[in-house]
Amino acid sequence: MAATAATPSVAVKAEPVNVVLHVMATLAAVICLGTLLGRAFRYIGQPPVIGEVLAGILLGPSLLGALSPEAMHALIPSPATDPHGQVSAALKAVSQIGVILYMFLVGLELNAVRLRAQARAAVAVSHASIVVPFVLGSGLALALYPSLAQPGASFVSFALFMGVAMAITAFPVLARILTDRQMERTELGIVALSCAAADDVTAWCLLAMIVGVAQSQVTGVVAITAGAAAFITVMFVVAKPLVARLSARCDVATGPLPPLVISGTFLAVLLSAMTTEAIGIHSLFGAFLLGAIVPHDGRIAREFTAKLKDPVTVLLLPAFFAYTGMRTQIGLVSSGEDWLWCGAIVLVATLGKFGGTLFAARFTGQTWRNSAALGALMNTRGLMELIVLNIGLDLGVISPTLFAMMVIMALVTTAATSPILGLLIPPTTPESRPVA
């Protein structure tokens, strides 16, 4: 009997994914759609950042992936063609660099002189606008924890994270809204900027502590707290006078900034970010704190802000929007109960921020109109909220469903700011006129 020849099996080797091509295609798509949506939202009086965030969400599984998975995978390959997630990892790395530089710019925009001038109002309002939503958010965590926390996350970490996520204010978006309405030099605008600056500093310190709690046990938290305290002390006691001296020297010099100053500043940003990451309080805090100790009105701050702002916000941050969009699955918020929880999150976030700011501002002597306007401004969250939410998802504290709900909350509260402010402070009112 003739032997049957066995057909040899041929192993098909998958083609390696072109990481660079996919990342560039994703950035191009997000920049294009984000620019169009940003212009559309600006036309209707909304901050362009809403359109830019939506661009990342629409190109992810929430819309494009639901309509045409093939089209979405042309940007971000499926696990079958990219089993090791090389494209996602590369996009995350680019987005992290963008966010680190963005937080450095946010720190550069802090005006310590203006903050001291409005110290009484800023301290009272900013602390009330953090404490009230923090308490309400932590209380809401009692109801959300059983179904919407990430499996394995401790309740303490979850409750603390919900509190700080509710307490965030988007300082850059708030400043942009005031500038677009030509209110940044009004008394209300100056108080709002001062409150938001103080709010940012406090909220990021709280977030640093919460990251330490989420990542470690009690002994680890003590070590992280000690490391953070030592880092902050070194930055303000040692680094700040040196930076002020260098900034003053650059202010009187002529010609462009020396290459050593430029490279040294970038090196300092990376080293600060690496130090806080090594301590366990996230790299963003180090970049933010370094920016905060650079003199706000010095030449270094002015030139870095002018030269970095467009490349960071137009080129690098879209990678963050794309990365966030990939992780946001609005379809997970599917049942009526889910949408009720989403509505409760928006309501608690608004009551905490708006209500806490309103009564604290009235207590410091502001009119009811100005107090309500401050409440609306402090309730804007924007990009800062997305940064915090991504940290929570990375730490395994919140579930993807809750992540989607919180992204919706960030968009709703940010979109509500401009219309409410327009109703409270029309262009013809005295509050909308610059101070002398």
Secondary structure, DSSP 8 states (H G I E B T S, - for coil): ------------------HHHHHHHHHHHHHHHHHHHHHHHHHTT--HHHHHHHHHHHTTTTTHHHH-HHHHHHHS--TTT-TT-HHHHHHHHHHHHHHHHHHHHHHHT--HHHHHHTHHHHHHHHHHHHHHHHHHHHHHHHHHHHHHB-TT--HHHHHHHHHHHHH---HHHHHHHHHHTT-TTSHHHHHHHHHHHHHHHHHHHHHHHHHHHHHS-HHHHHHHHHHHHHHHHHIIIIIHHHHHHHHHHHHH--SS--HHHHHHHHHHHHHHHHHHHHHTS-HHHHHHHHHHHS-TTSHHHHHHHHHHHHIIIIIIHHHHHHHHHHH--GGGS-SHHHHHHHHHHHHHHHIIIIIHHHHHHHHTT--HHHHHHHHHHHT--HHHHHHHHHHHHHTT-B-HHHHHHHHHHHHHHHHHHHHHHHHHS-TTSGGGS---
